[in-house]
């Protein structure tokens, strides 16, 4: 019994030593934290440097310095690192504008005259990712094309995961133009055109403030809102629309639906 009592006394003594050590550690940690909160108050309130936030706007070396299209991202769609490409071209009347394979929105602003202006904004999470998802701008006398190039150059590269890239396209075009849109993953907004409207495979809305000419919209995943400024009897065809369709006519209309 005496031996058991000695062992019990020894265990109680060890337990008291451990508890005392834990209490001392907690008090010391609390004192350090309090001192840090006082002495380091300025460091805590210091604003985060821009380098830590990340992001950069890069101007394409081939840019036209006279370009005046506003590149502001009003919807918060762009990723931190951006590249802006600006071009100007002369387009003959009744030229064709074609845009396809764009992962983002397309906006067409109508102008008088024959000078077309182009703004393409590419964005990525990292600067080095801008090497991918390049956007080509091709111009000929009666044709202007904007499209995202294919990064899969070989059979084996098809199995490689490509970094995320986003694009926005804004163009100012003569209002007498034919518009073709294919595979756009974003909304399309058009001011006014006098020519054909051919849109297919768009994942987003299609809004046209004024259209004169034939209309064909197929495979649209989003609302369609088109105002026919002057109906000339040209065909209006819509198929495979997954969204609300609003078709307006300015003035009198004599048509069969």
N, C-alpha and C positions, 0 to 999 in steps of 0.2 A: 504493500500500500504506500510506503514511504517513497519507493521508486516511482510509482505512478504519479504521486503528487509532485515530485520534482520535474518529471517530464511535462506535466500539465502546466506547471509554473513557467517552464522554459518556452512552451508554445505560446502562452499568453504574452510573454515578454517580447517574442519575435513579432507577434501580430501588432503590438503597440508600436514597435519600431517602424514597421512597414507603413502603418496608417499615418504616423507622424511625418514620414518621408514624403508621402503623397500629398499631404496638406501643404508641406513646405514648397513642393514643386508647383502646385497650383497657385499659391500666393506669389511665387517668383514669376511664373508665366503671366499672371494678371498684372503684376507691376511692370513687366517689360511691355506688355500690350498697351497699358495706359501711357507709359512714357513714349511709345511709338506714335500713339494717336495724338499726343501733344506736340512732340518734336517734329513729327513728319506730316503735320496737317497741311502744309503748303504743297508737299509732294503728292498727297492724295487729291487735292483740289486742282492739281496741274492739268491743263487740257491735254488730250492725247495728240501727239505730233501727227502731222499729215502723213508722214512716212509709215506710221503704224496703222493708220486707217486704210491706206492703199488707194490705188486709182490713178489714172493718168489719161490725158487726152493727147493723141498723137496725130499730127497733120501729115497726110500723105505728101511725099516730096513732089508729086506731079500735080498738085492742086492748082486750080485756077484762082489766083488771088482776088479776082473781081467777083467771086461767088458771094451771094448775099442771102442764101437760105439759112434760116435760123436752125441750129442743130440742137437746141435745148430739148432734153428728154422730159416731157411734161407728164408722162405716165409712170416713170420709175422703172422702165423696162430694161434699160441698158445695164450691163455688167460693169465692174469698176474700171477696167482698162478699155479705152475706146480709140478707134482710128477713124478719122473723118476724111472722106475722099470727095473732092469737088471738081466738076467738069462743066464745060460749056461747049455746045455744038450748034451748028446751023442745020435746021431740019426743013426740008421742002414740004409744001402743002400736001396733006393727005399721006403723011409718012406713017409708019407703024412703030408703036412703042410696045415692046414685049418685056415682061418681067416674070421670072420663074425661079423656083427653088430658094425662096427667101424665107428665113426663119424670123419673121417679124412683120411689122406693118409697112404698107405702101400708101403714100399720099401723092396725089396728082393735083397741082395747082395750074389753072389755065391762064394763059397770057396771050396778048396780041403780039404780032411779029413772028419771026422765024428762028429765034434763038432759044434753044432748050438749055436748061440748067439742071444739074444733077448733084444731089447730096446722098452719099451712102455712109452710114455710120455702122461700123462693126464693133462689137464689144465682146470681151472675154473676162474670165475670172483672174487670169494671170497674163502678164505682158507677152510671155513666150507663146501663149495659146493663140495669139493673133496671127501666128504663122499658118494656122489652119482656117478653114471656112472663108477662103478668099472670095471676093465678089468681083466678077468681071464686068466691065462697062465697054460695050462694043458699039461703034457708031459707023454708019454708012450714009450715003446721001439721003435715002428715004427710009432708014431703019435705025432704031436705037434699041439695044438690048441690054438688060441688066439681070445677072443671074449669079447664084452661088456655085462656084466650081466644085467638082467632085474631088475629094481628098484621097479617095481610094484609087491610087495609080496602078496598082498591081493586084494579082489574085490574092497574095498573102496579106496585103494591107487591108483587104476587106474584113479580116477578122480582128483588126486592131481597133480598140475603142478610141474614138476621137473626142477631144475636149469640147465642152459646150461652147457654142458661139451663137451670138444673136446679131441680127441685122435690122436696120431701118432704112427705108428708101423714100426720099422726098424728091420730086421732080417738078419743074415748071416747064410746061409744054405748050406749044401753039394749040389752040382749042380745036383746030381741024386736024384730027389725028385718029388713027385706029388703035384701040387698046386691046392687048392680049395679056391675060394673067393666068399663070399655071403654077400649081403647087406652092401657094403662099400660105405660110403658117402665121397668119395675123390678119388684121382688118385691112380692107382697101377702101380708101376715100378718094373720090374724084370730084373736082369742081364741075367742069362742064366740057364736054367734047362733042364735036360734030363729026361722027364717023362710027365705025362698028365697035361694039363692046362684046368681047369674047372672054369669058372667065370660067375656069374649071379647076376643081380640086383645091378650093380655098377653105382653110380652117379659120374662120373669123367672119366678121360682117363685110358686106359690100354696100357702100352708100355712094350714090351718084346724084349730085345736085341738079345736073342738067344733061340730058342725053338726046341727041338727034341722030338716028340711024338704027340699023338692026342690032338686036340684043340677043345674046345666047349665054345662059348661065346654067352650068351643070355641076353636080357633085359639090354643092355648097353646104358647108357645115356652119351655119350662122345665118343671121337675118339678112334679108335683101331689101334695100330701100332705094328705088330708082324713080327719078322724076323725068318724064319725057317732055322736053321743052317744046318740041314741034314734031308731031307725029306725021310721018311721011308715007305711011303704009308699009314700012319695012317690018319684017317678021320679028316677033318677040317670043323667044322660046326659053322655058325654064324647066329643068328636070333634075330630080334627085336633090331637092332643097330640104335640108334639115334645119328649119327655122322659119320665122315669120316673113311673109312676103308682102311688101307694100309697093304698089305701082301707081304713080301719080301721072296725070296728063294735064299739061297747061293748055288752056283753050279748048275748043270744040274737038270732039273725036268721033270719027265715023269708022268703026272697026268691028270685027266679029271676034268674039272671045270663045 
